[in-house]
Amino acid sequence: MIGLLLSIVALVGTACSTTETSSKQASVKLIQDESVPYIGFLLDTLEEERWYKDKQLFEDHVKSLGGQVKTLAANGSDAVQLVQAQLLIEEGVDVLVVVPHNAEEGAKIVELAHKHKVKVISYDRLITKSDLDYYISFDNKKVGVQQATEIVKHIPKGNFVYIGGAETDHNAVLFREGALSVLQPLIDKGDITLLADQYTDEWNPKNAENNMKTILTKANNKVDAVIAANDGTAGGVINALSDVGLAGKVPVSGQDAELDGVKRLVAGTQTMTVYKPIPVIATQAAEMAYQIAKDKTITTDTDTTINNQKTDVPTILLEPMPVTKETIKSTIVKDGYLTEKEIYRK
């Protein structure tokens, strides 16, 4: 482990020291035909199920358009992700598509890319405080609205808990804002008491589980509903609820329509998830990257922009979809995202 860390530090140092000199040199594509668009896809992690789907769909679509693509995952490290960006730029990518591990730290990737005249698309998660070129994601405030709305349908009054994602992920902030837009009027009215409202470091399910255990202990297990930001945190919350005999009795939200989360819908321990059609975002992002690489102008249908704390970023926002036990077949199965066999087999 120490050796690995030292290697990373050395790579970061090398990347930083060579950035200025290499930015003055013309990048050479490490592919046979330099006229072929070459696209880099930087993922934060492949530790969550959904990112494998993004990777495969994105790569397949770039190739179907006639481009080439290389994907690298940083395993949750800002330092590694910056080094990976440097490596792809040195290989001559025309465009970088980035799922940032940290919204603010991602700005270093944008700065580095622009020194080499490489444009950057922020994928699903917004890179903040940078001159980002494009952003494609889902309406993440709406995700939070859908989560809270579905839970309130089940429990309109009582003691609620909000378990968010990583505060360093701008999406987690938006999910929370959306959820609180539904909850706050009910809190002000006195119908809901928000016992806890906290983020989860690194989106780690174990952290969510430990946080929920602490909340249950402090509340004497008197928790009526939990809004969890995604299926991973929901799984941690449900483990904690299970330990005190409350799994399936306390409504819990989720997001991403991960297989384990959808299985919990069927089992009745999770109330809902939010399906963000990965084929849609992956193929649209691939189209954008390919067109940018071909020097084509990119426009959004509604001329939407989002301010990333430095500039108004041209943005495409896609529609999320709430899913309950009753709508599994008409949404994620119908889309081919998951199969009935995967979901319902014992």
N, C-alpha and C positions, 0 to 999 in steps of 0.2 A: 504493500500500500504506500509506504514512504517513497519507494522508488518511482511509483506511478505519479505521485504528487510532484516529485522533483522533475519528472519528465514533462509534466504539464507546465510547471513554472518555467522550465527551460524553453519550451515551445512558445509560451506567451511572450517571454523576453525576446526570443528570436523574431516572433511576429511583429512585436512593437518596434524593434530596432531596424527591421527591414522594410517597414511600411513606407517610410518616406522615399527610400531609394527605389523600391520596386514600383511605387506609384508613378515614377517617372519613366518606367520601362513599359513597352507594349507587351501585354499578356499574350501568350501563345496557347491556343486551345490544344488540349491534350486529346484531340480526336482527329480522325483521318481527314475529314472534310470540314474545313474551317467555315464554310458557308452555312453549315447546319447549326441552328440555334442550340446553344448549350446552356442548360438551366441547372442551378444549384438549389437544392431543397434542404434547409436546415431545420431539423426538429429539436425541440427541447428534450424529449425523451421518447423511448419506445417501451417504457415500463407500464403504460396504460394501454389497454386493448384497442381503443379507438384509433390510436396513431398508426397502427399497422395498416388499418383500412385507408387512412389518408395517404400514407406512403404508397401503397400499391395502386390505388386509383389515380393519384397524381402522376406517378411514373408511367403508368399504362397510357394515360391520355397524352402526355407529352410525346411519347414514342409514336402514338397513333397519328399525331399531327406532323410527324417527320423530324422531331427534335431529339436531342439526347439529354439525359438527366442523371445527376448523381445526388443521392440523399445521404446525409450524415446526421447522427443523433448525438446530442451532447450529454445525455444521462444526467440532466439537471445541473450542469455546471456552466456558469457564465464564462469562465476562463476557457474552457474547452470549446464552447460555441464560438467565441471570438477567433480562436485558432483555426477552427474548421472553416469559418468564413474566409480567413486569410488564405487557407489552402485552396479553396474553391476559386477564389479570385485569381490566385497565381496559376491555376489550371485554365484560366481564360473563360470562365462562365460569362454569359451575356447578361444574366439576370439572377438575382438571389431572391428566393422565396423563403421567408423566415417565420418560424414559430418561436418567439423569444422565450427564454427561460425567465428572464426578468425584464419587465417593460422598459425601465430606465436604462439598464445595462445594454439593451439591444441597440440603443442610440450609437454605441461605439461601432457596431457592425454597419450601420447606415453611413456613418462618417467614413469608415474605411472603404466601403464599396464606392462611395461617391468620389473618393480620391482616384479611383481607377475607372471612373465613368461607368460604373455598374449600377443599375437601378435596383431598388428593393421593394418587394411586395411583402407587407406584414400579413401573415396568414392566421386567421382565427383570433389571435391575440394582438392587441395594438402595441407597437413600439412607440413609446412616448419621448418627448423632449428631443426631437430630431426632425430633419427635413425629409421625412419619409415620403416615398413616391406614391405608393398605393396601399390600401388596406381592404381586405376582403374578410368578412366574418358574418356571423348571424346577429340579429338584433338582440344583444345580450341583456339589455334592460327588460326586454319582453320575456326572456327566459325566466328571470326572477319573478316577474309578474305572474307568469303561468305557474311557477312552482307555488307561490304563496296563495294564488287564487284556488288552486286545486285542494290544497291543505285546508283552507278556510271553509271550503264546501263541506268537508268532513267534520271539522271542529271549528265552529264560528266563535267560540269563546274558550278562555282557559289560559293555562301557562304554556307559552311557546318558547322555543329555543331556535336560534339561527346559528347554523354551523357553516361558515363560508369556506372559500378556497384560500389559496395563498394570496396574501395582500400584495405581493410583488407582481401578481398577474392582474393586469388592468381589467380583464374580463370578470374576475372575482369581485372587484369593486362594483362593476355594473350589475352583476347578478344581485348583489346585496341592495343596491339602490332600487332595482325593480321590485324586489320582494318587500322592502320597507315602504314603497309607495302604496302597496296594498295593506300592509299591516298597520302603518302609523295611524290612519283614521280610527281603526279599531282599538289601538292602544290609547289614543286620546279620548275615545269614548268610554274607556274602562272595561271593554269586553275582553281584551287580551292583555296579559302581562308578559313582557318579554324578559324571561329569566336570565337569558344569556345571549350575547351577540358577539361572536368572535370568528376570526379567520383561522385557517388551518395551515400551519407551516408546510410548505412544499406539496400541498394537496395530499399529504400522506394519510391514508386511511387509519393507520395506527395512531397517529396524532389526533385524528378526529375521534377515535374510540376513547382514547385517554381523556380528552377534553369532555366528552359526553359522560364518562364515568364520574368525573369530578362534579359536573353539573348535577347529575342525579343524586350524588351524595349530599350536596349542599341543599338540594330541593326536597330531600326526603323521598325521592322517586316520584314526586308530584309534578310530572311533566305530561302535558296533554298532546303536544304536537311538536314536530321538528322539521324545519326547512333546512335540508342539506343541499349544498351547492352542486354536487355531482354524485354519480353512482358510487364512486370510490369512498367519498366521505359518508355517504348514506350507509354503505356497508359497515364502516367503522361504528357509526351511530347505532345501527341495528345489532351489532355484536354487543355493545354496551347495554342496550335495552333487553337483549336476550338474557343477560346475566342476572337481571332483576325481574324476569318474567313479564316484560312489557312488549316484547317483539310481537308485532301483529295487532297490538292494542293501541299503540301510539302511531298516528299517521306520520310518514316520513317521505319527503320528496327526494328527487335525484335528477340526474341529467347525463346525457350521452347515449342512452339506450344500450349500455354495455350488456353483454350476455348475462352476467351474474345479476345485474340490476333487474333485467327483464324477468329472469327466473324468480327473483324475489317478488316481483309484481304477481306472478302466478301463484306463489306460495302465500301471498297476503301479508308479507312483512314489510314491503315497501309499497307506497300508495301510488306513486307516479314517477315517471322519468320524462325528460324532455329530449325528443329526438331531433337532432340537427342533421339533416340529410347530408352525410359525408360525400356521397357521389356528386352532389350539386356543387359544394364548395371546392372539392378537389378538381373537378373538371373545369369549373370556371376559372380557378386560379391558374390551372395549366394553360388554358386559352389565353389569359391575360399575359402570362409570362412569355408564351410563344410569340404573341403579337408584339410585345415590347422588344423582344429579341430581334424581330424582323423590322424594327423601327416604325411600327404602326402606332397610330394615336389610339389611346385607350380612353373611353368615356363610360361613365356610369349612367344607367337608364334614367335615374332621377336627379342626377348631378349632386348626389349626396356627398357631404364632407363631414369629417369628424376632427375636432381640434385635439391634437396630441400634446398640448401644452407648449407647442412651439409654432405649429403651422396647421392650416386646414388641409387635411389629407383627403384626396379623392377616394371615395369609399363605396363599396358594394356591400349592402346588408341583406342577408337572406332570412327567410322566415323559419323560426323554430316551431316545433309541433309537440304539444303535450300528449303523453301516452299513458293510459291506464290499463289495467288488466283487461277491460272490456274492448279496448281499441288496438290491442297488439296486432291482430291479424289484418286490420284495415289500414295500418300505418307501416310499421317496420317490416312485417312479413310481406305485405303487398309490394313494398319497394324492393324486396329482395335483400334487405340489409341483414336480416337474420332469417333462418328457416324455422318452420314449425318443428322440425325434427330436433334442431339445436335447442329450441326453447322448451319443448314439452316432454322430451324423452327423460325417462327416470334415471 
